[in-house]
Amino acid sequence: MSESIRSQGITLALTGASGMQYGLRLLECLLAADRPVLLLISDPARVVIGMETDVQLPGRNRDAERYLSELYRAAPGQLRLFGNSEWTSAAASGSGAPRRMVICPCTTGTLGSLAAGTSNNLIERAADVVLKERGQLILVPREMPLSTLHLENMLRLSRNGATIMPPSPGFYNRPTRVQELVDFVVARILDHLAIPQDLMPRWGQAREP
């Protein structure tokens, strides 16, 4: 499983920004695509999940892991969930971490910590590992307006190899439901991860009736 995680797995981190629907939908799609997922959830993210969604996440990590595995029909062992202080996670080491990581949603506080390389918790350390190992790091910051400091942090991270993907859904498909807006953003993330998806028609393609 370790080598499978490194080569095929994805580290997905949820931090306490608004927009938790993006992260949970991405989790669902990654599991449906048969990808091993290391899921990192901060304490503020748990609060936001309860505020923005109907997901009733148990307090204990192993219970939450079982709950989400059942909710999204994960295969046995496909999903592993870790809190922000579980340093024994494979995500904390370059020898075991997946080569790809998404932080969705990503707080501007997390952006600042990543730009400074502080690694004060597991999410920050996991992202630092991906950058130092020259892997793929996708950040989905949800904030407006953006201060100069936020923009400078994004620029610094972009120059160090991160991909910055603010959740800005397009409207050319004429969405009529919130789920379509969420799927637009998740589809773009999956495209960057090179994971096949059919969540939305691409530009120039008409949606079949």
Backbone as a chain_set.jsonl record, in Angstrom:
{"seq": "MSESIRSQGITLALTGASGMQYGLRLLECLLAADRPVLLLISDPARVVIGMETDVQLPGRNRDAERYLSELYRAAPGQLRLFGNSEWTSAAASGSGAPRRMVICPCTTGTLGSLAAGTSNNLIERAADVVLKERGQLILVPREMPLSTLHLENMLRLSRNGATIMPPSPGFYNRPTRVQELVDFVVARILDHLAIPQDLMPRWGQAREP", "coords": {"N": [[0.83, -1.206, 0.0], [2.018, 1.217, 0.663], [3.782, 1.964, -1.468], [1.891, 2.181, -3.44], [0.409, 4.353, -2.488], [2.329, 6.383, -2.711], [2.728, 6.534, -5.504], [0.192, 6.552, -6.777], [-1.555, 7.751, -5.039], [-3.334, 10.485, -3.404], [-2.872, 13.313, -1.415], [-5.208, 14.979, 0.435], [-6.151, 17.939, 1.861], [-8.201, 19.601, 4.184], [-8.892, 22.774, 5.21], [-9.865, 25.521, 7.41], [-11.403, 27.357, 5.799], [-14.229, 28.918, 4.168], [-16.346, 27.107, 1.858], [-16.424, 24.357, 1.938], [-17.821, 22.483, 0.535], [-16.53, 22.137, -1.891], [-14.171, 20.727, -1.193], [-15.172, 18.326, -0.063], [-16.652, 17.263, -2.175], [-14.584, 16.865, -3.99], [-13.143, 14.913, -2.588], [-15.025, 12.81, -2.728], [-15.004, 12.336, -5.509], [-12.339, 11.58, -5.984], [-12.172, 9.192, -4.554], [-14.081, 7.721, -5.96], [-12.697, 7.448, -8.296], [-10.928, 5.506, -7.69], [-8.592, 6.174, -6.315], [-6.078, 6.058, -3.822], [-6.435, 7.865, -0.81], [-5.055, 10.175, 1.374], [-6.374, 11.852, 3.907], [-6.401, 14.961, 5.41], [-7.512, 16.826, 8.071], [-8.136, 19.893, 9.51], [-8.812, 21.284, 12.796], [-10.42, 23.702, 12.717], [-11.561, 23.232, 10.198], [-13.29, 21.128, 10.674], [-15.264, 22.444, 12.122], [-16.286, 24.183, 10.162], [-17.26, 22.349, 8.298], [-19.454, 21.347, 9.709], [-20.994, 23.661, 9.771], [-21.511, 24.338, 7.087], [-22.389, 22.124, 5.66], [-24.323, 19.031, 5.491], [-22.96, 16.959, 6.524], [-22.2, 14.882, 9.158], [-19.702, 14.777, 10.964], [-17.91, 12.522, 12.922], [-16.209, 12.965, 16.109], [-13.817, 11.574, 16.77], [-10.914, 10.546, 14.996], [-10.635, 7.977, 13.743], [-13.261, 7.092, 13.777], [-14.416, 9.07, 12.206], [-13.103, 8.538, 9.838], [-14.175, 6.009, 9.162], [-16.845, 6.778, 8.866], [-16.797, 8.609, 6.66], [-15.757, 6.903, 4.726], [-17.83, 5.071, 4.419], [-19.847, 6.841, 3.632], [-18.961, 7.789, 1.141], [-18.463, 5.488, -0.186], [-15.94, 4.157, -0.163], [-13.289, 1.865, -0.91], [-12.072, -0.85, 1.166], [-9.557, 0.358, 3.275], [-8.875, 2.346, 1.474], [-9.214, 5.031, 2.105], [-7.579, 7.093, 4.368], [-7.615, 8.882, 7.325], [-6.308, 11.716, 8.986], [-5.503, 13.685, 11.832], [-4.357, 17.068, 12.56], [-2.096, 16.863, 14.067], [-0.963, 14.417, 13.868], [1.807, 13.091, 13.409], [2.875, 10.738, 12.481], [1.797, 10.077, 10.08], [2.047, 9.061, 6.652], [2.155, 11.228, 4.987], [3.831, 13.064, 6.119], [6.451, 12.614, 5.499], [9.059, 12.581, 3.1], [9.767, 10.105, 2.118], [7.503, 8.571, 2.09], [5.25, 9.982, 1.356], [2.447, 10.861, -0.788], [2.925, 11.994, -4.181], [1.349, 14.029, -4.978], [-0.754, 16.691, -3.919], [-3.604, 18.337, -2.62], [-4.95, 21.26, -1.268], [-7.939, 22.102, -0.151], [-10.813, 23.527, 0.918], [-8.445, 26.272, 1.095], [-7.112, 28.155, 3.637], [-6.147, 31.633, 4.016], [-4.37, 31.963, 6.043], [-3.107, 29.473, 6.109], [-1.887, 29.623, 3.605], [-0.013, 31.673, 4.121], [1.622, 30.44, 6.048], [2.639, 28.287, 4.57], [4.062, 29.681, 2.621], [6.04, 30.723, 4.186], [7.276, 28.456, 5.043], [6.954, 27.156, 7.54], [5.895, 24.787, 8.721], [4.258, 23.986, 10.972], [2.228, 22.233, 11.604], [0.572, 19.138, 10.62], [-0.647, 19.452, 8.077], [0.709, 21.674, 6.985], [3.323, 20.646, 7.003], [3.02, 18.431, 5.29], [2.465, 19.7, 2.846], [4.853, 21.111, 2.539], [6.593, 18.984, 2.209], [5.751, 17.97, -0.289], [6.453, 20.12, -1.945], [9.269, 20.234, -1.562], [10.021, 17.785, -2.558], [9.558, 18.13, -5.17], [6.991, 17.68, -6.135], [3.451, 17.771, -6.973], [1.543, 20.422, -6.005], [-1.537, 21.71, -5.253], [-3.383, 24.533, -4.539], [-6.344, 25.819, -3.187], [-7.483, 28.621, -2.564], [-9.904, 30.369, -0.645], [-11.092, 33.321, -0.424], [-11.997, 36.764, -0.17], [-11.992, 40.332, -0.294], [-8.647, 40.046, -1.711], [-5.726, 40.685, 0.055], [-2.66, 42.595, -0.355], [-0.654, 41.182, 0.908], [-1.694, 38.556, 0.893], [-1.65, 38.101, -1.891], [1.08, 38.32, -2.424], [2.023, 36.119, -0.998], [0.821, 34.058, -2.457], [2.107, 34.435, -4.913], [4.758, 33.87, -4.199], [4.533, 31.154, -3.524], [3.655, 30.124, -5.959], [5.909, 30.597, -7.526], [7.535, 28.739, -6.419], [6.556, 26.385, -7.295], [3.921, 25.627, -6.717], [0.458, 25.298, -7.651], [-1.985, 27.677, -8.021], [-5.35, 27.806, -7.485], [-7.98, 29.502, -7.298], [-11.386, 29.124, -6.282], [-13.236, 29.701, -8.771], [-15.91, 29.503, -10.448], [-17.012, 28.961, -13.836], [-19.538, 30.369, -16.002], [-20.422, 29.722, -18.491], [-21.662, 27.364, -19.11], [-24.163, 27.755, -18.252], [-25.16, 27.283, -15.466], [-27.632, 25.999, -13.211], [-27.887, 25.103, -10.692], [-26.423, 24.956, -7.419], [-24.729, 22.784, -7.101], [-23.697, 22.377, -9.639], [-21.979, 24.533, -9.921], [-20.109, 23.922, -7.96], [-19.147, 21.502, -9.019], [-17.909, 22.422, -11.337], [-15.55, 23.675, -10.427], [-14.309, 21.529, -9.075], [-13.968, 19.78, -11.2], [-11.996, 21.111, -12.698], [-9.848, 20.925, -10.944], [-9.478, 18.129, -10.891], [-8.748, 17.779, -13.561], [-6.211, 18.97, -13.545], [-4.915, 17.176, -11.944], [-4.747, 15.094, -13.635], [-6.773, 13.192, -13.69], [-9.359, 11.376, -15.018], [-12.545, 12.824, -15.759], [-16.065, 13.542, -15.851], [-17.647, 15.636, -15.079], [-18.482, 18.02, -16.087], [-19.265, 19.628, -19.252], [-16.673, 20.404, -21.583], [-15.147, 23.502, -22.708], [-16.648, 24.633, -25.653], [-17.953, 22.274, -26.077], [-21.13, 20.881, -26.213], [-23.525, 20.201, -23.712], [-24.963, 17.016, -23.523], [-28.422, 16.288, -24.144]], "CA": [[0.0, 0.0, 0.0], [2.851, 2.412, 0.755], [4.221, 2.368, -2.8], [0.68, 2.604, -4.158], [0.1, 5.705, -2.038], [3.316, 7.311, -3.264], [2.632, 6.685, -6.95], [-1.176, 6.792, -7.234], [-2.363, 8.4, -4.019], [-3.476, 11.935, -3.312], [-3.118, 13.902, -0.104], [-6.218, 16.037, 0.378], [-6.253, 18.637, 3.138], [-9.299, 20.536, 4.363], [-8.636, 23.763, 6.252], [-11.082, 26.148, 7.889], [-12.009, 28.379, 4.96], [-15.53, 28.582, 3.602], [-16.239, 26.371, 0.602], [-16.143, 22.963, 2.245], [-18.449, 21.641, -0.484], [-15.512, 21.815, -2.892], [-13.275, 19.697, -0.688], [-15.872, 17.053, 0.118], [-16.959, 16.736, -3.512], [-13.316, 16.374, -4.524], [-12.902, 13.639, -1.912], [-15.933, 11.825, -3.314], [-14.558, 12.021, -6.864], [-11.064, 10.86, -5.902], [-12.469, 7.82, -4.131], [-14.764, 7.07, -7.074], [-11.673, 7.181, -9.309], [-10.083, 4.435, -7.142], [-7.309, 6.683, -5.858], [-5.865, 6.1, -2.37], [-6.488, 9.244, -0.335], [-4.693, 10.557, 2.736], [-7.198, 13.016, 4.193], [-5.956, 15.726, 6.572], [-8.567, 17.77, 8.427], [-7.808, 20.746, 10.652], [-9.929, 21.481, 13.73], [-11.368, 24.673, 12.162], [-12.281, 22.643, 9.074], [-14.4, 20.356, 11.242], [-16.314, 23.405, 12.468], [-16.888, 24.679, 8.928], [-18.04, 21.242, 7.741], [-20.724, 21.333, 10.417], [-21.763, 24.867, 9.449], [-21.84, 24.502, 5.665], [-22.873, 20.897, 5.025], [-25.094, 18.108, 6.326], [-22.066, 15.892, 6.961], [-22.091, 14.804, 10.614], [-18.396, 14.153, 11.132], [-17.603, 12.152, 14.31], [-15.063, 13.658, 16.673], [-12.595, 10.758, 16.72], [-10.449, 10.412, 13.616], [-10.937, 6.664, 13.166], [-14.702, 7.066, 13.544], [-14.658, 9.932, 11.05], [-12.61, 7.797, 8.671], [-15.191, 5.01, 8.812], [-18.048, 7.491, 8.421], [-16.593, 9.115, 5.303], [-15.576, 5.743, 3.846], [-19.171, 4.56, 4.131], [-20.616, 7.872, 2.929], [-18.502, 7.914, -0.24], [-18.292, 4.138, -0.721], [-14.521, 3.864, -0.367], [-12.862, 0.484, -0.731], [-11.355, -1.024, 2.437], [-8.195, 0.885, 3.323], [-8.624, 3.363, 0.446], [-9.196, 6.35, 2.742], [-6.976, 7.216, 5.693], [-7.834, 10.235, 7.828], [-5.371, 12.098, 10.033], [-5.618, 15.009, 12.413], [-3.251, 17.958, 12.22], [-0.923, 16.622, 14.911], [-0.572, 13.007, 13.721], [3.044, 13.187, 12.644], [3.27, 9.445, 11.94], [1.204, 9.902, 8.759], [2.988, 8.999, 5.527], [2.228, 12.545, 4.351], [4.83, 13.891, 6.797], [7.815, 12.23, 5.125], [9.327, 12.46, 1.679], [9.929, 8.71, 1.736], [6.229, 7.876, 2.039], [4.124, 10.849, 0.993], [2.046, 10.942, -2.195], [3.588, 13.059, -4.947], [0.361, 15.052, -5.305], [-1.518, 17.154, -2.764], [-4.532, 19.44, -2.831], [-5.532, 21.866, -0.07], [-9.203, 22.604, -0.677], [-10.397, 24.915, 0.716], [-7.187, 26.663, 1.727], [-7.191, 29.463, 4.286], [-5.014, 32.519, 3.759], [-3.392, 31.67, 7.087], [-2.317, 28.337, 5.623], [-1.034, 30.16, 2.535], [1.112, 32.393, 4.718], [2.527, 29.482, 6.686], [3.334, 27.546, 3.52], [5.025, 30.584, 1.99], [7.157, 30.901, 5.127], [7.909, 27.162, 5.291], [7.033, 26.944, 8.985], [5.587, 23.385, 9.04], [3.844, 23.903, 12.372], [1.264, 21.156, 11.786], [0.718, 18.106, 9.597], [-1.004, 19.97, 6.753], [1.824, 22.496, 6.507], [4.453, 19.765, 6.745], [2.742, 17.629, 4.095], [2.645, 20.57, 1.685], [6.282, 21.387, 2.438], [7.189, 17.767, 1.66], [5.456, 17.911, -1.723], [7.27, 21.126, -2.623], [10.701, 19.896, -1.536], [10.214, 16.607, -3.396], [9.215, 18.544, -6.536], [5.724, 17.081, -6.514], [2.382, 18.659, -7.434], [0.762, 21.005, -4.918], [-2.622, 22.57, -5.721], [-3.994, 25.288, -3.449], [-7.639, 26.383, -3.566], [-7.769, 29.635, -1.541], [-11.256, 30.935, -0.712], [-11.071, 34.582, 0.32], [-12.162, 37.99, -0.96], [-10.953, 40.608, -1.286], [-7.311, 39.564, -1.386], [-4.784, 41.743, 0.409], [-1.351, 42.504, -1.005], [0.071, 40.092, 1.572], [-2.193, 37.297, 0.329], [-1.172, 37.972, -3.259], [2.521, 38.07, -2.375], [2.211, 34.727, -0.58], [0.479, 33.216, -3.6], [3.18, 34.565, -5.895], [5.927, 33.137, -3.705], [4.26, 29.727, -3.643], [3.637, 29.798, -7.38], [7.298, 30.563, -7.996], [8.158, 27.527, -5.871], [5.996, 25.188, -7.926], [2.52, 25.367, -6.401], [-0.578, 25.789, -8.557], [-2.996, 28.418, -7.268], [-6.618, 27.659, -8.185], [-9.133, 30.036, -6.567], [-12.627, 28.508, -6.765], [-13.954, 30.69, -9.578], [-16.637, 28.734, -11.467], [-17.467, 29.639, -15.039], [-20.987, 30.375, -16.199], [-20.76, 29.513, -19.897], [-22.551, 26.208, -19.206], [-25.446, 28.195, -17.709], [-25.55, 26.455, -14.323], [-28.894, 26.33, -12.543], [-27.833, 24.558, -9.334], [-25.151, 25.16, -6.718], [-23.886, 21.621, -7.35], [-22.998, 22.565, -10.907], [-20.88, 25.464, -9.661], [-19.108, 23.146, -7.222], [-18.545, 20.527, -9.931], [-17.025, 23.133, -12.272], [-14.253, 23.857, -9.774], [-13.733, 20.205, -8.82], [-13.537, 19.245, -12.492], [-10.72, 21.737, -13.072], [-8.821, 20.334, -10.089], [-9.239, 16.776, -11.394], [-7.986, 17.917, -14.805], [-4.808, 19.235, -13.217], [-4.377, 15.938, -11.372], [-4.771, 14.103, -14.721], [-7.743, 12.16, -13.342], [-10.505, 11.538, -15.914], [-13.784, 13.272, -15.13], [-17.124, 13.973, -16.752], [-18.523, 16.455, -14.252], [-19.003, 19.149, -16.861], [-18.762, 19.687, -20.629], [-15.561, 21.332, -21.766], [-15.416, 24.662, -23.549], [-16.886, 24.25, -27.029], [-18.72, 21.043, -26.124], [-22.485, 21.043, -25.699], [-23.991, 19.146, -22.82], [-25.966, 16.185, -24.17], [-29.732, 16.37, -23.492]], "C": [[0.862, 1.253, 0.0], [3.282, 2.894, -0.622], [3.038, 2.818, -3.644], [0.292, 4.019, -3.776], [1.052, 6.709, -2.676], [3.069, 7.576, -4.747], [1.239, 7.079, -7.425], [-2.005, 7.636, -6.274], [-2.362, 9.915, -4.102], [-3.604, 12.295, -1.838], [-4.103, 15.045, -0.288], [-6.351, 16.641, 1.767], [-7.418, 19.605, 3.112], [-8.94, 21.485, 5.495], [-9.903, 24.591, 6.466], [-11.632, 27.309, 7.093], [-13.417, 27.955, 4.562], [-15.329, 27.884, 2.261], [-15.953, 24.905, 0.819], [-16.785, 22.012, 1.238], [-17.454, 21.242, -1.567], [-14.644, 20.647, -2.419], [-13.951, 18.343, -0.564], [-16.256, 16.438, -1.228], [-15.703, 16.191, -4.176], [-12.965, 15.034, -3.897], [-13.753, 12.539, -2.53], [-15.436, 11.382, -4.692], [-13.242, 11.247, -6.87], [-11.289, 9.405, -5.505], [-13.171, 7.052, -5.244], [-13.798, 6.711, -8.191], [-10.653, 6.143, -8.832], [-8.695, 4.906, -6.732], [-7.204, 6.544, -4.336], [-5.784, 7.55, -1.914], [-6.029, 9.307, 1.12], [-5.414, 11.867, 3.014], [-6.743, 13.674, 5.488], [-7.005, 16.799, 6.85], [-8.145, 18.578, 9.645], [-9.028, 20.87, 11.56], [-10.907, 22.549, 13.228], [-12.166, 24.119, 10.989], [-13.463, 21.812, 9.563], [-15.572, 21.279, 11.588], [-17.045, 23.863, 11.215], [-17.718, 23.589, 8.248], [-19.417, 21.196, 8.388], [-21.603, 22.519, 10.078], [-22.305, 24.857, 8.021], [-22.469, 23.272, 5.012], [-23.723, 20.095, 6.01], [-24.254, 16.94, 6.818], [-21.899, 15.969, 8.477], [-20.807, 14.06, 10.976], [-18.151, 13.804, 12.6], [-16.327, 12.826, 14.792], [-13.765, 12.879, 16.592], [-12.221, 10.468, 15.278], [-10.802, 9.072, 12.995], [-12.433, 6.523, 12.892], [-15.068, 7.912, 12.33], [-14.204, 9.258, 9.76], [-13.628, 6.753, 8.224], [-16.448, 5.67, 8.255], [-17.912, 7.957, 6.972], [-16.4, 7.974, 4.303], [-16.928, 5.155, 3.462], [-19.976, 5.557, 3.307], [-20.27, 7.923, 1.45], [-18.093, 6.583, -0.851], [-16.835, 3.836, -1.066], [-14.26, 2.38, -0.19], [-12.131, 0.356, 0.608], [-9.918, -0.512, 2.357], [-7.904, 1.982, 2.326], [-8.482, 4.75, 1.038], [-8.566, 6.25, 4.116], [-7.093, 8.661, 6.129], [-6.896, 10.514, 8.993], [-5.687, 13.499, 10.543], [-4.347, 15.794, 12.173], [-2.017, 17.775, 13.095], [-0.468, 15.168, 14.841], [0.644, 12.912, 12.798], [3.512, 11.851, 12.08], [2.636, 9.167, 10.58], [2.287, 9.871, 7.685], [3.161, 10.359, 4.864], [3.326, 13.42, 4.936], [6.252, 13.611, 6.346], [7.961, 12.098, 3.624], [9.468, 11.032, 1.211], [8.603, 7.981, 1.592], [5.066, 8.68, 1.51], [3.742, 10.703, -0.479], [2.73, 12.119, -2.876], [2.637, 14.199, -5.292], [-0.459, 15.39, -4.067], [-2.396, 18.321, -3.169], [-4.982, 19.951, -1.469], [-6.77, 22.614, -0.525], [-10.314, 22.426, 0.357], [-9.131, 25.219, 1.514], [-7.339, 28.049, 2.344], [-5.988, 30.317, 3.898], [-3.96, 32.382, 4.854], [-2.5, 30.504, 6.7], [-1.387, 28.778, 4.502], [0.201, 30.836, 3.112], [2.117, 31.459, 5.356], [3.31, 28.682, 5.653], [4.395, 28.412, 2.852], [6.25, 30.794, 2.864], [7.87, 29.598, 5.428], [7.971, 26.78, 6.752], [6.773, 25.505, 9.416], [5.204, 23.187, 10.501], [2.819, 22.805, 12.643], [1.377, 20.204, 10.601], [0.379, 18.618, 8.205], [0.144, 20.787, 6.171], [3.035, 21.639, 6.165], [4.242, 18.955, 5.475], [2.933, 18.461, 2.828], [4.116, 20.889, 1.463], [7.019, 20.196, 1.839], [6.968, 17.698, 0.152], [6.304, 18.918, -2.493], [8.733, 20.721, -2.674], [11.015, 18.679, -2.399], [9.865, 16.867, -4.854], [7.975, 17.808, -7.04], [4.731, 18.138, -6.958], [1.549, 19.115, -6.243], [-0.256, 21.972, -5.506], [-3.28, 23.216, -4.512], [-5.261, 25.968, -3.95], [-8.038, 27.402, -2.496], [-9.154, 30.249, -1.735], [-11.273, 32.161, 0.194], [-11.343, 35.722, -0.641], [-12.529, 39.137, -0.02], [-9.612, 40.044, -0.817], [-6.408, 40.75, -1.075], [-3.486, 41.566, -0.376], [-0.536, 41.368, -0.399], [-0.384, 38.738, 1.043], [-1.619, 37.063, -1.065], [0.328, 37.686, -3.299], [2.811, 36.634, -1.952], [1.886, 33.763, -1.717], [1.576, 33.252, -4.651], [4.409, 33.779, -5.458], [5.73, 31.635, -3.846], [4.23, 29.288, -5.105], [5.05, 29.697, -7.943], [8.039, 29.333, -7.49], [7.445, 26.25, -6.322], [4.549, 24.885, -7.62], [1.613, 25.924, -7.494], [-1.679, 26.429, -7.722], [-4.298, 28.392, -8.064], [-7.763, 28.187, -7.333], [-10.424, 29.44, -7.129], [-13.505, 29.526, -7.479], [-14.699, 29.968, -10.698], [-17.033, 29.583, -12.658], [-18.973, 29.509, -15.189], [-21.39, 30.105, -17.639], [-21.617, 28.266, -20.104], [-23.944, 26.498, -18.646], [-25.917, 27.309, -16.538], [-26.85, 26.944, -13.7], [-28.922, 25.828, -11.102], [-26.468, 24.838, -8.727], [-24.203, 23.999, -7.01], [-23.108, 21.748, -8.651], [-21.823, 23.531, -10.756], [-19.741, 24.753, -8.923], [-18.385, 22.2, -8.174], [-17.616, 21.182, -10.944], [-15.618, 23.25, -11.677], [-13.566, 22.509, -9.554], [-13.235, 19.579, -10.114], [-12.194, 19.823, -12.916], [-9.571, 21.194, -12.22], [-8.464, 18.936, -10.579], [-8.453, 16.806, -12.695], [-6.505, 18.122, -14.51], [-4.134, 18.028, -12.574], [-4.303, 14.822, -12.403], [-5.653, 12.907, -14.365], [-8.967, 12.369, -14.221], [-11.764, 11.938, -15.151], [-14.785, 13.668, -16.203], [-18.135, 14.824, -16.0], [-19.148, 17.6, -15.032], [-18.512, 19.051, -18.294], [-17.631, 20.7, -20.73], [-15.963, 22.461, -22.702], [-15.56, 24.2, -25.003], [-17.669, 22.976, -27.194], [-20.097, 21.285, -25.519], [-22.827, 19.893, -24.783], [-25.091, 18.354, -23.519], [-27.275, 16.253, -23.419], [-30.048, 15.085, -22.735]], "O": [[0.481, 2.257, -0.602], [3.17, 4.081, -0.929], [3.164, 3.726, -4.466], [-0.111, 4.806, -4.633], [0.624, 7.77, -3.131], [3.186, 8.714, -5.201], [1.107, 7.855, -8.372], [-3.044, 8.176, -6.656], [-1.526, 10.534, -4.761], [-4.355, 11.658, -1.1], [-3.863, 15.965, -1.07], [-6.631, 15.934, 2.735], [-7.606, 20.34, 2.143], [-8.707, 21.045, 6.621], [-10.903, 24.384, 5.779], [-12.28, 28.182, 7.67], [-13.754, 26.772, 4.613], [-14.295, 28.039, 1.611], [-15.311, 24.266, -0.015], [-16.351, 20.869, 1.097], [-17.525, 20.136, -2.102], [-14.414, 19.695, -3.164], [-13.365, 17.322, -0.922], [-16.189, 15.22, -1.395], [-15.755, 15.164, -4.853], [-12.534, 14.116, -4.596], [-13.251, 11.454, -2.823], [-15.446, 10.191, -5.004], [-13.061, 10.346, -7.689], [-10.667, 8.498, -6.059], [-12.896, 5.871, -5.455], [-14.047, 5.776, -8.952], [-9.634, 5.925, -9.487], [-7.732, 4.141, -6.789], [-8.153, 6.882, -3.628], [-5.135, 8.371, -2.561], [-6.542, 8.592, 1.981], [-5.089, 12.889, 2.41], [-6.702, 13.031, 6.537], [-7.345, 17.586, 5.966], [-7.832, 18.012, 10.693], [-10.151, 20.592, 11.138], [-12.117, 22.335, 13.3], [-13.324, 24.491, 10.799], [-14.519, 21.798, 8.931], [-16.732, 20.928, 11.369], [-18.275, 23.927, 11.196], [-18.771, 23.88, 7.681], [-20.426, 21.026, 7.704], [-22.828, 22.405, 10.092], [-23.422, 25.312, 7.773], [-23.025, 23.374, 3.919], [-23.827, 20.431, 7.189], [-24.776, 16.029, 7.461], [-21.503, 17.005, 9.011], [-20.83, 12.862, 11.257], [-18.178, 14.695, 13.448], [-15.473, 13.209, 13.993], [-12.709, 13.47, 16.366], [-13.08, 10.184, 14.443], [-11.226, 9.022, 11.841], [-12.833, 5.913, 11.9], [-15.917, 7.528, 11.526], [-14.846, 9.394, 8.718], [-13.91, 6.632, 7.032], [-17.042, 5.183, 7.294], [-18.803, 7.726, 6.155], [-16.836, 8.076, 3.156], [-17.142, 4.784, 2.308], [-20.701, 5.17, 2.391], [-21.149, 8.077, 0.602], [-17.455, 6.545, -1.903], [-16.541, 3.317, -2.142], [-14.937, 1.714, 0.593], [-11.624, 1.349, 1.13], [-9.159, -0.908, 1.472], [-6.794, 2.514, 2.316], [-7.712, 5.564, 0.529], [-8.969, 5.424, 4.934], [-6.714, 9.569, 5.389], [-6.707, 9.673, 9.872], [-6.086, 14.38, 9.781], [-3.37, 15.262, 11.646], [-1.006, 18.449, 12.895], [0.33, 14.732, 15.671], [0.528, 12.687, 11.594], [4.449, 11.82, 11.282], [2.907, 8.127, 9.981], [3.305, 10.556, 7.787], [4.193, 10.622, 4.247], [3.718, 14.412, 4.322], [7.176, 14.306, 6.769], [7.08, 11.561, 2.953], [9.307, 10.759, 0.022], [8.564, 6.884, 1.033], [4.002, 8.125, 1.239], [4.602, 10.452, -1.323], [3.07, 13.113, -2.234], [3.06, 15.22, -5.834], [-0.812, 14.516, -3.275], [-1.994, 19.181, -3.953], [-5.357, 19.158, -0.605], [-6.673, 23.637, -1.203], [-10.715, 21.299, 0.643], [-8.794, 24.523, 2.472], [-7.66, 29.009, 1.644], [-4.945, 29.796, 3.502], [-2.784, 32.656, 4.618], [-1.291, 30.532, 6.928], [-0.231, 28.358, 4.449], [1.32, 30.605, 2.654], [3.326, 31.655, 5.225], [4.501, 28.426, 5.831], [5.493, 27.941, 2.553], [7.354, 31.013, 2.366], [8.957, 29.612, 6.006], [8.935, 26.145, 7.18], [7.373, 25.043, 10.387], [5.758, 22.326, 11.186], [2.567, 22.479, 13.803], [2.175, 20.427, 9.69], [1.052, 18.254, 7.24], [0.509, 20.616, 5.007], [3.7, 21.873, 5.156], [5.162, 18.803, 4.671], [3.501, 17.979, 1.848], [4.577, 20.931, 0.323], [7.956, 20.367, 1.059], [7.897, 17.402, -0.599], [6.815, 18.608, -3.569], [9.374, 20.848, -3.717], [12.125, 18.545, -2.913], [9.872, 15.951, -5.676], [7.908, 17.375, -8.19], [5.111, 19.263, -7.282], [0.929, 18.303, -5.557], [0.111, 22.938, -6.176], [-3.686, 22.53, -3.575], [-5.26, 26.612, -4.999], [-8.841, 27.09, -1.616], [-9.532, 30.606, -2.851], [-11.445, 32.056, 1.409], [-10.959, 35.653, -1.809], [-13.282, 38.946, 0.935], [-9.469, 39.621, 0.33], [-6.334, 41.704, -1.849], [-3.248, 40.521, -0.982], [0.19, 40.673, -1.109], [0.443, 37.867, 0.774], [-1.161, 35.965, -1.381], [0.788, 36.894, -4.122], [3.727, 36.001, -2.476], [2.589, 32.773, -1.919], [1.934, 32.219, -5.216], [5.03, 33.095, -6.272], [6.651, 30.921, -4.24], [4.719, 28.212, -5.447], [5.344, 28.81, -8.744], [9.051, 28.931, -8.064], [7.701, 25.168, -5.794], [3.986, 23.962, -8.21], [1.955, 26.894, -8.171], [-2.236, 25.797, -6.824], [-4.351, 28.894, -9.187], [-8.46, 27.396, -6.698], [-10.538, 29.268, -8.342], [-14.395, 30.131, -6.882], [-14.162, 29.835, -11.798], [-17.347, 30.766, -12.521], [-19.599, 28.644, -14.577], [-22.563, 30.237, -17.988], [-22.236, 28.115, -21.157], [-24.794, 25.611, -18.574], [-26.961, 26.664, -16.63], [-27.129, 28.142, -13.665], [-29.875, 26.097, -10.371], [-25.472, 24.944, -9.444], [-22.999, 24.208, -7.152], [-21.977, 21.272, -8.747], [-20.788, 23.356, -11.399], [-18.565, 24.957, -9.226], [-17.158, 22.101, -8.145], [-16.637, 20.569, -11.369], [-14.625, 22.959, -12.344], [-12.373, 22.369, -9.82], [-12.196, 18.919, -10.125], [-11.345, 19.1, -13.437], [-8.455, 21.024, -12.711], [-7.286, 18.592, -10.675], [-7.588, 15.959, -12.916], [-5.648, 17.515, -15.152], [-2.915, 17.879, -12.653], [-3.848, 13.721, -12.091], [-5.332, 11.763, -14.688], [-9.567, 13.444, -14.178], [-12.018, 11.457, -14.047], [-14.417, 14.073, -17.305], [-19.337, 14.744, -16.255], [-20.22, 18.09, -14.676], [-17.462, 18.461, -18.546], [-17.634, 21.725, -20.047], [-16.979, 22.389, -23.393], [-14.712, 23.473, -25.521], [-18.026, 22.61, -28.315], [-20.206, 21.837, -24.424], [-22.463, 18.746, -25.044], [-26.039, 18.934, -24.048], [-27.275, 16.274, -22.189], [-31.111, 14.974, -22.125]]}, "num_chains": 1, "name": "protein.A"}
